[in-house]
Every structure is written in structure tokens, then in C-alpha cells.
Amino acid sequence: MGNNNNNTLSDTVLLSKGFINEHIPKLLYHHLSIAKNVLILGAGFGGLASATFLRKSLPREECQITVIDKNPHFMMGLVNLWMLSGSRSLEDSQVALSKLEDKGIRFLNDEITGIYPSENSITTRTKHDKLGYDYLIIALGAELAPKLIDGFEDNESCFNVYDAHQIPNLREKILSLKGGRIVVCIVDIPYKCPPAPYEVSLLVNDILIKNGTRNSVELDVYGPTPISLPVAGANTSQSVVDLLSDNHVKFHPLHKLKKVLDKKIIEFENGSKTSFDLLIVIPPHQVPQVIKNSGLLRDRGQRWINVDKFTLRTNYKNVFAIGDVTEIKLDSGMTIPKAGIFAEGEAKVVSQQIIDEIKNNTSRKTPPSKFDGKGYCFMEVGNKKAGYIDADFYNEGGPTVRLDPPSEELYRKKLDFERSRINEWLM
């Protein structure tokens, strides 16, 4: 075996591909040289779903899978809501990403510092050499940018509800507030999980009711758009506003935050101002800086990675992008929402394409895997109830979105949604 030089890659090539290190005997070089190397950047919904789906169909001798993320733990963003309501703690919700190793998936706890799609390689903060790949799945998500809000970070009464570390203090502030005004403000679009601001306001409403202070605290939601959920359309948006109104939460459209002023006052770009005792923001989202430097954003003003709406392929061969880091524009002018369920669906489509190519099944009888634009989410409203939003964005007659009324059963399904994914990806 060792003498068959035609079938054996050189040490240098194998090392550049990330296949081996000095601890692997040379007799295994030929065995490993046939394996394809898949790098997955990001360990969120898209990254974990991709790694799991690939490993189920491709044994190690056919494919080496490496997931890279700067965070050592995984936690769903929806857990922030449960931390806010007091039913969950941060410590009880994080799962070590090192558990991927038990599933035969390599995990590197590292930060991506460079992506070079024309060279089929990436760099990280701690590795001296470039890491090569045969296939690259970019699932880095969107980064939060509260620093873009003038006056926000210097005010102890302002909270970023997407930052799990701020939630315990926010909950204490809500419970200690005997009267006044709480403002929930959507700073910009797009943002992760479109229903989240309204879930937050309804959960705050529930906290105040249970605390006996609801009658003395005003609760308002401000947003920059003319309707509450532009991605869901006018009818569903009105249903959301009606739900807020039923719980005495006021919605203020067409209010784009300009700055946070002294003395607990915020100013909007339309010139109006309003006071607050607690300000809860959905901060601006932006593409990670490493993406901006990668060449994946080709057009002037492009904010996210453009991909094929069905295959999730970028302009570079064997480079895919999924989830919040992308922007998929529809004929209607809408875009696919930034939500985990879409990243998961896209991950399965991308993984199946890679599986077919590695197994040389590109001519199989079944049609090639395509993303169908379908997804759903649960909208929590407090008192252990949740609604259900079902969407089909690729519907031939135009996007369709349906909101089912809140129930305890749907809340239980939301709990199961988290459990089932954690079990599938990391247990």
C-alpha cells in the first residue's frame, strides 16, 4: 500500500487539507487521502444541523467534518426569553460544543480570521497555517452591533435583550420597578427571529402582572417599519398588533431610533422623543467582519452574502452559505427571515448536495435537493402559552404566513423543539 505513490497524497497536501498530523502513521495516508474535507464555520442552527446530517450519511473514511466556532458552548437564542421569565438560567442552558467529538465531528474552539474562497482555505486566530477544504459551509450568523446606537452603552437603564448575559440584570430591574415606563425598541431590520420583540413585550407584561405592578407601568413597542412584521405581511402583522393591544401594549410604527439622550429620553429620526425608565432594544445586526474582508460581498452596499435561493451556493465553487449570514431576496421584495428554522432547512439541503457529490450520486433518480422556503416558529406570549407562525416564502402565488392563536400545547411544543435539537446535534 505504501509503495503505491499514484494513490498517495504528499505529506504537505494532506497537512494543508487538515487530514493528518504527526501522530497518524504514514501507513494510513492512503486510507485518509480519499476522504473529503468539509469545513463548517459557525456552530449555530445551520452549522450543527449540517455537521449532524453529513456525519449520518458519510463515514469518517469518506469525509472529515470540522466545525469551527469562537464560542465553546451552544445555546438557542430563544432561551433568553425563558431566562427573562425566570424559568431558566444561563448555566443550565449551555451545552459544550466539544460533545461533537463524541459523534466523530472535529470541533475547533477558535475564531475565523480569514476566508479565502479562491484558494480553498481559511485562517483562524490560533492556527499558524491555513486550513484547506474541499467543501466550505459558512454559517457564521449575524453579529450584534449595539455600539452603533448613539448613547446606548453608557446608560445603565438600557438593555440588549439578545445578550444572554444582560438578561438576569434586566429581569431584576423589571421586578424592582414600581411604576414608570418600559420601552421595547427595534433599532433596525433585518434582525434575528422577527417575532422576538413582541414576545419580549408580552413576557414583560406577564412578569409585571405576576409582580402586581402592571397597572402602574406603561409598556410600549417602537419599530422602524410601517407594520409589525413586514416579513409576514399585513394580515399577520395586524394580528400581532391586536395581540399586543389586548394586553395593553402600545405599538408605534415608523419610529426609527436615532439616539439615547440623557435623563432617560430617546430620540427618533422623525423628530419625536419619548421617555423611559427601562429601554430594551433589539440591536442592529451586521455581517461578521471576516465576511466583509473575504470577497464574498461583491456589490456596493451589499450587507449579506447572496446565494442561490434553492442550492445556497455562492459565486465560488463548493462554497455554501446558510442562515443569518445570507440574504435571499424574493420576487415580492421580501427576504427570507433570519431564523434558526430556515438555517436548519438550508443546512439539510446543502449537506445533501455534498453527500451526493462525494458519493457520486449526482445522477440519482430523485431530483436534486432544493431549499423549499418553508419554515415556522413559536411566538411566546406569557403565562406558558405560545402562538405558532407557519410560512411558505416560495409559494407560487406569493409568500403565505399563518399565525395560530396561543395555547399551552404550542408552548410545550416550543420546549420540545429545543430539547429535540439539542439531543440530535450534541447528545
C-alpha positions as CSV (number, residue, x, y, z in Angstrom):
1,M,0.0,0.0,0.0
2,G,2.7,2.4,1.0
3,N,4.5,2.0,-2.4
4,N,1.5,3.0,-4.5
5,N,2.6,6.6,-5.0
6,N,0.0,7.3,-7.6
7,N,-2.8,6.9,-4.9
8,T,-1.0,8.6,-2.0
9,L,-1.0,12.4,-1.4
10,S,2.1,14.0,-0.2
11,D,2.5,14.9,3.5
12,T,2.3,18.6,2.6
13,V,-1.0,18.3,0.7
14,L,-2.5,16.1,3.5
15,L,-1.5,18.6,6.1
16,S,-2.8,21.5,4.2
17,K,-6.1,19.7,3.9
18,G,-6.3,19.2,7.6
19,F,-6.4,15.4,7.2
20,I,-3.5,14.3,9.4
21,N,-1.0,15.3,12.0
22,E,2.3,13.9,13.2
23,H,0.5,11.3,15.4
24,I,-1.0,9.5,12.4
25,P,1.2,6.7,11.0
26,K,2.2,7.1,7.3
27,L,0.6,3.7,6.6
28,L,-2.8,5.5,7.0
29,Y,-2.0,8.2,4.5
30,H,-3.6,6.3,1.6
31,H,-6.6,5.4,3.6
32,L,-7.2,9.1,4.5
33,S,-6.3,10.6,1.2
34,I,-9.6,9.6,-0.3
35,A,-11.5,11.4,2.4
36,K,-13.1,14.8,1.5
37,N,-12.6,17.7,4.0
38,V,-15.7,19.7,4.9
39,L,-15.2,22.9,7.0
40,I,-18.2,24.3,8.7
41,L,-17.8,27.9,10.0
42,G,-20.2,28.5,12.9
43,A,-21.9,26.2,15.4
44,G,-25.4,27.6,15.4
45,F,-28.5,26.1,13.9
46,G,-27.1,25.8,10.4
47,G,-23.6,24.6,11.4
48,L,-24.8,22.0,13.8
49,A,-27.5,20.7,11.5
50,S,-25.0,20.5,8.6
51,A,-22.5,18.6,10.7
52,T,-25.0,16.1,12.0
53,F,-26.7,15.5,8.7
54,L,-23.3,15.0,6.9
55,R,-22.0,12.6,9.6
56,K,-25.1,10.4,9.5
57,S,-24.6,9.8,5.8
58,L,-20.8,9.9,5.4
59,P,-18.4,7.7,7.4
60,R,-15.1,9.1,8.5
61,E,-13.2,7.4,5.8
62,E,-15.2,9.3,3.2
63,C,-15.5,12.7,4.9
64,Q,-13.7,14.6,7.6
65,I,-16.0,17.2,9.2
66,T,-14.7,20.1,11.1
67,V,-16.8,22.7,12.9
68,I,-15.2,25.9,14.0
69,D,-16.7,28.4,16.4
70,K,-15.3,31.1,18.8
71,N,-17.8,30.1,21.5
72,P,-17.2,26.9,23.5
73,H,-20.9,26.4,24.1
74,F,-24.2,26.3,22.2
75,M,-27.4,27.8,23.4
76,M,-30.5,28.7,21.4
77,G,-31.4,32.4,21.4
78,L,-35.0,31.5,22.4
79,V,-33.6,30.6,25.9
80,N,-33.2,34.3,26.5
81,L,-37.0,34.5,26.8
82,W,-37.1,31.8,29.4
83,M,-34.3,33.5,31.3
84,L,-36.3,36.7,31.2
85,S,-39.4,34.9,32.5
86,G,-37.3,33.2,35.3
87,S,-37.8,29.6,34.2
88,R,-34.2,29.0,33.0
89,S,-30.7,30.0,33.9
90,L,-27.7,30.6,31.6
91,E,-25.7,27.9,33.3
92,D,-28.4,25.3,32.8
93,S,-28.9,26.1,29.1
94,Q,-25.4,26.0,27.6
95,V,-24.1,22.7,26.0
96,A,-20.4,22.1,25.4
97,L,-19.6,22.0,21.7
98,S,-16.8,19.6,22.5
99,K,-19.6,17.0,22.5
100,L,-19.3,17.0,18.7
101,E,-16.1,15.0,19.1
102,D,-18.2,12.1,20.5
103,K,-20.1,12.0,17.2
104,G,-17.0,11.8,15.1
105,I,-17.1,15.5,14.3
106,R,-13.9,17.6,14.9
107,F,-14.5,20.8,16.9
108,L,-12.1,23.7,16.9
109,N,-12.9,26.4,19.5
110,D,-11.3,29.2,17.6
111,E,-12.1,32.5,15.8
112,I,-12.1,32.7,12.0
113,T,-9.7,35.5,10.9
114,G,-9.7,34.9,7.1
115,I,-11.8,33.2,4.4
116,Y,-10.0,32.7,1.0
117,P,-12.6,31.1,-1.3
118,S,-10.3,31.4,-4.4
119,E,-7.7,29.4,-2.5
120,N,-10.0,26.9,-0.8
121,S,-8.7,27.8,2.6
122,I,-9.3,29.7,5.8
123,T,-7.3,31.0,8.7
124,T,-8.0,31.1,12.5
125,R,-6.6,33.1,15.3
126,T,-4.6,30.3,16.9
127,K,-3.5,28.2,13.9
128,H,-0.3,29.3,12.2
129,D,-1.1,27.6,8.8
130,K,-4.1,27.9,6.6
131,L,-6.8,25.2,6.8
132,G,-7.8,23.8,3.5
133,Y,-11.1,22.4,2.5
134,D,-12.9,20.5,-0.3
135,Y,-16.3,22.0,0.7
136,L,-17.0,25.1,2.8
137,I,-20.2,25.8,4.7
138,I,-20.4,29.4,6.0
139,A,-22.9,29.5,8.9
140,L,-21.4,32.4,11.0
141,G,-24.7,34.1,11.6
142,A,-25.3,37.8,12.2
143,E,-23.3,39.8,14.7
144,L,-25.0,42.2,17.2
145,A,-23.9,45.8,16.9
146,P,-25.3,47.8,19.9
147,K,-22.3,50.1,19.7
148,L,-24.0,51.6,16.6
149,I,-26.7,53.1,18.9
150,D,-25.6,56.5,20.0
151,G,-25.7,56.8,23.8
152,F,-26.9,53.3,24.4
153,E,-23.9,51.6,26.0
154,D,-23.3,54.4,28.5
155,N,-26.8,54.1,30.0
156,E,-27.4,51.6,32.8
157,S,-31.1,51.6,32.1
158,C,-30.6,50.3,28.6
159,F,-30.5,46.6,27.8
160,N,-29.7,44.4,24.8
161,V,-32.2,41.6,25.0
162,Y,-30.2,39.5,22.6
163,D,-27.3,39.4,25.0
164,A,-28.0,36.5,27.4
165,H,-25.5,37.9,30.0
166,Q,-27.7,41.0,30.4
167,I,-30.9,39.2,31.0
168,P,-30.6,38.4,34.7
169,N,-30.0,42.1,35.5
170,L,-32.8,43.1,33.2
171,R,-35.2,40.8,35.0
172,E,-34.2,42.2,38.4
173,K,-34.7,45.8,37.1
174,I,-38.2,44.9,35.8
175,L,-39.1,43.3,39.2
176,S,-37.9,46.3,41.2
177,L,-39.7,48.8,39.0
178,K,-42.8,50.0,41.0
179,G,-44.0,52.4,38.3
180,G,-43.0,54.2,35.1
181,R,-42.4,53.2,31.5
182,I,-40.7,50.3,29.8
183,V,-39.9,50.7,26.1
184,V,-39.0,47.9,23.7
185,C,-37.4,49.3,20.6
186,I,-36.5,47.6,17.3
187,V,-33.5,49.6,16.1
188,D,-33.2,48.3,12.6
189,I,-34.1,45.5,10.2
190,P,-33.3,42.7,9.5
191,Y,-32.8,41.1,12.9
192,K,-32.9,37.5,14.2
193,C,-36.3,36.0,14.9
194,P,-38.8,38.6,13.7
195,P,-41.4,37.9,16.5
196,A,-38.9,38.3,19.3
197,P,-39.6,42.0,20.2
198,Y,-43.3,41.2,20.6
199,E,-42.5,38.1,22.6
200,V,-40.3,40.2,24.9
201,S,-43.0,42.8,25.4
202,L,-45.7,40.2,26.2
203,L,-43.3,38.3,28.6
204,V,-42.5,41.6,30.3
205,N,-46.3,42.2,30.6
206,D,-46.6,38.7,32.2
207,I,-43.8,39.5,34.7
208,L,-45.4,42.7,35.7
209,I,-48.8,41.1,36.2
210,K,-47.4,38.4,38.4
211,N,-45.4,41.0,40.3
212,G,-48.5,43.1,40.9
213,T,-47.1,46.2,39.2
214,R,-48.7,46.0,35.8
215,N,-51.2,48.8,36.4
216,S,-48.5,51.3,37.3
217,V,-46.1,50.5,34.4
218,E,-46.7,51.6,30.8
219,L,-45.4,49.3,28.1
220,D,-44.6,50.4,24.5
221,V,-43.0,48.9,21.4
222,Y,-41.4,51.1,18.8
223,G,-40.3,49.9,15.4
224,P,-38.9,51.5,12.2
225,T,-41.3,49.8,9.8
226,P,-44.9,50.6,8.9
227,I,-46.2,47.3,10.1
228,S,-45.1,45.0,12.9
229,L,-43.8,42.0,10.9
230,P,-43.0,43.0,7.3
231,V,-41.8,39.5,6.5
232,A,-45.1,38.1,7.5
233,G,-47.4,40.5,5.6
234,A,-50.2,42.9,6.6
235,N,-52.7,40.4,8.0
236,T,-50.3,38.6,10.3
237,S,-48.8,41.9,11.4
238,Q,-52.3,43.2,12.3
239,S,-52.9,40.0,14.3
240,V,-49.7,40.7,16.3
241,V,-50.7,44.3,16.9
242,D,-54.2,43.1,18.1
243,L,-52.5,40.7,20.5
244,L,-50.4,43.5,21.9
245,S,-53.4,45.7,22.2
246,D,-55.3,43.0,24.1
247,N,-52.5,43.0,26.6
248,H,-52.4,46.9,26.8
249,V,-49.1,47.1,25.0
250,K,-48.9,50.0,22.5
251,F,-47.2,49.6,19.1
252,H,-45.6,52.6,17.5
253,P,-44.7,52.1,13.8
254,L,-42.4,54.2,11.7
255,H,-40.2,55.2,14.7
256,K,-36.5,54.6,13.8
257,L,-34.3,55.2,16.8
258,K,-31.7,57.9,16.4
259,K,-30.0,58.2,19.8
260,V,-30.4,57.7,23.5
261,L,-30.3,61.1,25.3
262,D,-29.5,61.9,28.9
263,K,-32.3,61.8,31.5
264,K,-33.8,58.6,30.0
265,I,-35.1,60.0,26.8
266,I,-34.8,58.6,23.3
267,E,-35.0,60.5,20.1
268,F,-36.3,59.1,16.8
269,E,-35.3,60.1,13.3
270,N,-38.8,61.5,12.7
271,G,-38.0,64.1,15.3
272,S,-40.2,62.8,18.1
273,K,-38.9,61.9,21.6
274,T,-40.1,59.7,24.4
275,S,-39.1,59.0,28.0
276,F,-38.4,55.6,29.6
277,D,-37.4,54.0,32.9
278,L,-36.1,50.9,31.2
279,L,-35.1,50.6,27.5
280,I,-35.0,47.1,25.9
281,V,-33.5,47.1,22.4
282,I,-33.3,44.7,19.5
283,P,-29.9,46.0,18.4
284,P,-28.6,46.4,14.8
285,H,-27.4,43.3,13.2
286,Q,-24.4,43.1,10.8
287,V,-22.4,40.6,8.8
288,P,-19.2,39.5,10.6
289,Q,-16.1,41.5,9.6
290,V,-14.4,38.4,8.3
291,I,-17.1,38.1,5.7
292,K,-16.6,41.8,4.6
293,N,-12.9,41.0,4.0
294,S,-13.5,37.7,2.2
295,G,-14.6,38.9,-1.3
296,L,-18.0,37.2,-0.8
297,L,-19.7,40.7,-0.8
298,R,-19.2,41.8,-4.3
299,D,-21.7,44.6,-4.9
300,R,-21.6,48.1,-3.4
301,G,-23.9,48.4,-0.5
302,Q,-24.3,44.6,-0.2
303,R,-24.9,43.8,3.5
304,W,-25.1,40.0,3.5
305,I,-24.0,37.1,1.4
306,N,-26.0,36.5,-1.7
307,V,-26.7,32.8,-2.5
308,D,-28.8,30.8,-4.9
309,K,-32.3,30.6,-3.4
310,F,-32.5,26.8,-3.9
311,T,-29.0,25.5,-3.6
312,L,-27.4,28.1,-1.2
313,R,-24.3,28.1,-3.4
314,T,-22.2,31.3,-3.5
315,N,-20.3,32.5,-6.5
316,Y,-17.3,30.3,-5.5
317,K,-17.1,26.6,-6.3
318,N,-18.0,24.3,-3.4
319,V,-18.7,27.3,-1.1
320,F,-22.1,27.4,0.5
321,A,-23.6,30.0,2.9
322,I,-26.6,29.4,5.1
323,G,-28.7,31.0,7.8
324,D,-28.5,34.6,9.1
325,V,-25.3,35.5,7.2
326,T,-27.2,35.3,4.0
327,E,-29.8,37.4,2.2
328,I,-32.3,35.6,0.0
329,K,-34.4,38.1,-1.9
330,L,-37.8,37.1,-3.2
331,D,-39.8,38.4,-6.2
332,S,-42.2,40.2,-3.8
333,G,-39.3,42.3,-2.5
334,M,-39.3,40.4,0.8
335,T,-36.4,38.4,2.1
336,I,-36.2,35.0,3.9
337,P,-36.3,35.9,7.7
338,K,-33.3,35.4,9.9
339,A,-34.5,32.5,12.0
340,G,-33.0,29.2,13.0
341,I,-35.6,27.0,11.4
342,F,-34.6,28.4,8.0
343,A,-30.9,27.8,8.7
344,E,-31.7,24.2,9.6
345,G,-33.7,23.6,6.4
346,E,-30.9,25.2,4.3
347,A,-28.3,23.1,6.1
348,K,-30.0,19.8,5.1
349,V,-30.2,20.9,1.5
350,V,-26.5,21.9,1.4
351,S,-25.5,18.7,3.2
352,Q,-27.4,16.5,0.7
353,Q,-25.7,18.2,-2.2
354,I,-22.3,17.5,-0.7
355,I,-23.3,13.9,0.1
356,D,-24.4,13.3,-3.4
357,E,-21.2,14.7,-4.9
358,I,-19.0,12.7,-2.5
359,K,-20.9,9.5,-3.1
360,N,-21.1,10.3,-6.8
361,N,-24.9,10.2,-6.7
362,T,-25.4,13.4,-8.8
363,S,-27.3,11.4,-11.4
364,R,-29.6,9.7,-8.9
365,K,-33.3,9.3,-10.0
366,T,-34.6,11.6,-7.3
367,P,-34.5,15.3,-8.0
368,P,-31.5,17.3,-6.6
369,S,-32.0,18.7,-3.1
370,K,-33.5,22.2,-3.1
371,F,-34.5,24.6,-0.3
372,D,-38.3,25.0,-0.3
373,G,-38.5,28.3,1.5
374,K,-40.7,26.8,4.3
375,G,-40.4,27.4,8.0
376,Y,-42.1,28.0,11.2
377,C,-41.6,29.4,14.7
378,F,-43.4,29.7,18.0
379,M,-44.4,33.1,19.4
380,E,-44.4,33.1,23.2
381,V,-47.0,35.4,24.9
382,G,-46.5,34.7,28.6
383,N,-48.4,32.5,31.1
384,K,-46.8,29.4,29.5
385,K,-48.6,29.9,26.2
386,A,-47.3,30.3,22.6
387,G,-48.7,31.0,19.2
388,Y,-47.4,29.4,16.0
389,I,-46.3,31.1,12.8
390,D,-46.2,28.9,9.7
391,A,-44.7,30.3,6.5
392,D,-44.1,29.3,2.9
393,F,-42.0,32.0,1.2
394,Y,-41.6,30.1,-2.1
395,N,-45.3,29.6,-2.7
396,E,-46.1,30.1,-6.4
397,G,-48.9,32.6,-5.6
398,G,-46.7,34.6,-3.3
399,P,-45.5,34.2,0.3
400,T,-48.0,32.9,2.7
401,V,-47.8,33.3,6.5
402,R,-50.3,32.0,9.1
403,L,-50.5,32.8,12.8
404,D,-52.2,30.2,15.0
405,P,-53.6,31.5,18.4
406,P,-51.6,30.9,21.5
407,S,-52.1,27.8,23.6
408,E,-50.4,25.8,26.3
409,E,-49.9,22.9,23.9
410,L,-47.9,25.1,21.5
411,Y,-45.8,26.3,24.4
412,R,-45.0,22.6,25.2
413,K,-44.1,22.1,21.6
414,K,-41.7,25.0,21.8
415,L,-40.0,23.4,24.8
416,D,-39.7,20.1,22.8
417,F,-38.3,22.0,19.8
418,E,-35.3,22.9,21.9
419,R,-34.9,19.5,23.5
420,S,-35.1,17.6,20.3
421,R,-32.5,19.7,18.5
422,I,-30.0,19.5,21.4
423,N,-30.4,15.7,21.6
424,E,-30.0,15.3,17.8
425,W,-27.0,17.6,17.5
426,L,-25.0,17.3,20.7
427,M,-26.1,14.3,22.7
